[in-house]
């Protein structure tokens, strides 16, 4: 009896889920997008079918042409000369040694000394 009730319950759930899925629909914009995707897919299949029947076997892409190998030595030389020019155009930083022995004067002392001067 419990197994029968469980089976009927599962059948009822499946039936209601199927009815809900059939009654549901997308928003208009989303439905339009889905229709466009289907239409594009059908057009692609149709064009492939036509190309196979008319022209025989073909590929839907064209491979890119191979480029020549760059002159790496020339590129490196140009980079180094540009780097050296940039180095020469800037002033060299002159380091200033730290003064660990000398204490910094406080703000009160500085104001007093400014008044004295």
C-alpha positions as CSV (number, residue, x, y, z in Angstrom):
1,X,0.0,0.0,0.0
2,X,2.9,2.4,0.9
3,X,4.7,1.5,-2.3
4,X,1.6,2.1,-4.4
5,X,1.1,5.5,-2.8
6,X,4.7,6.4,-3.3
7,X,4.5,5.3,-7.0
8,X,1.3,7.4,-7.5
9,X,3.0,10.4,-5.9
10,X,6.0,10.1,-8.2
11,X,3.7,9.8,-11.2
12,X,1.7,12.9,-10.1
13,X,4.9,14.9,-9.6
14,X,6.2,13.9,-13.0
15,X,2.8,14.8,-14.7
16,X,2.6,18.2,-12.9
17,X,6.2,19.0,-13.9
18,X,5.5,18.1,-17.5
19,X,2.4,20.3,-17.5
20,X,4.3,23.2,-16.0
21,X,7.1,22.9,-18.5
22,X,4.7,22.9,-21.4
23,X,2.8,25.9,-20.1
24,X,5.9,27.9,-19.3
25,X,7.3,30.3,-21.8
26,X,10.2,32.8,-22.1
27,X,10.1,36.5,-21.9
28,X,9.6,38.1,-25.4
29,X,13.3,39.2,-25.7
30,X,14.6,35.8,-24.6
31,X,12.2,34.0,-26.9
32,X,13.4,36.2,-29.9
33,X,17.0,35.4,-29.1
34,X,16.3,31.7,-29.0
35,X,14.4,31.9,-32.3
36,X,17.3,33.8,-33.9
37,X,19.8,31.2,-32.7
38,X,17.6,28.4,-34.1
39,X,17.3,30.3,-37.4
40,X,21.0,30.9,-37.6
41,X,21.8,27.3,-36.9
42,X,19.4,26.2,-39.6
43,X,20.8,28.7,-42.1
44,X,24.3,27.4,-41.4
45,X,23.3,23.8,-41.9
46,X,21.5,24.7,-45.1
47,X,24.5,26.6,-46.5
48,X,26.9,23.7,-45.6
49,X,24.5,21.3,-47.2
50,X,24.4,23.5,-50.4
51,X,28.2,23.9,-50.5
52,X,28.7,20.2,-50.1
53,X,26.3,19.3,-52.9
54,X,27.5,22.1,-55.3
55,X,31.2,22.4,-54.8
56,X,32.2,19.1,-53.3
57,X,34.1,18.8,-50.0
58,X,35.5,22.1,-48.7
59,X,36.6,23.7,-45.5
60,X,34.7,26.5,-43.8
61,X,37.9,28.3,-42.9
62,X,41.0,29.6,-44.6
63,X,44.3,29.1,-42.8
64,X,46.2,32.3,-42.0
65,X,49.3,33.0,-44.0
66,X,52.6,32.3,-42.4
67,X,54.6,35.5,-41.5
68,X,58.3,35.8,-42.0
69,X,60.6,35.4,-39.1
70,X,61.5,38.7,-37.5
71,X,65.1,39.9,-37.3
72,X,65.6,39.5,-33.5
73,X,69.1,40.9,-33.5
74,X,68.0,44.1,-35.2
75,X,65.0,44.5,-32.8
76,X,67.3,43.9,-29.8
77,X,69.8,46.5,-31.0
78,X,67.1,49.1,-31.5
79,X,65.8,48.4,-28.0
80,X,69.2,48.8,-26.4
81,X,69.9,52.1,-28.3
82,X,66.6,53.5,-27.2
83,X,67.3,52.4,-23.6
84,X,70.7,54.1,-23.6
85,X,69.2,57.3,-25.0
86,X,66.6,57.3,-22.2
87,X,69.3,56.7,-19.6
88,X,71.3,59.6,-20.9
89,X,68.4,62.0,-21.0
90,X,67.7,61.7,-17.2
91,X,69.8,63.1,-14.4
92,X,71.7,60.6,-12.2
93,X,70.4,60.3,-8.7
94,X,73.0,61.4,-6.1
95,X,72.7,59.5,-2.8
96,X,72.8,61.5,0.4
97,X,74.2,59.7,3.5
98,X,72.0,59.3,6.5
99,X,72.9,61.2,9.7
100,X,72.3,58.9,12.5
101,X,74.2,60.9,15.1
102,X,72.4,64.2,14.6
103,X,68.9,64.6,16.3
104,X,66.2,66.4,14.5
105,X,65.2,69.6,16.2
106,X,61.6,69.6,17.5
107,X,59.0,72.0,16.1
108,X,59.1,74.2,19.3
109,X,62.9,74.6,19.0
110,X,62.6,75.5,15.3
111,X,60.0,78.2,16.0
112,X,62.2,79.6,18.8
113,X,65.2,79.7,16.6
114,X,63.2,81.4,13.8
115,X,62.2,84.1,16.3
116,X,65.7,84.6,17.4
117,X,67.0,85.0,13.8
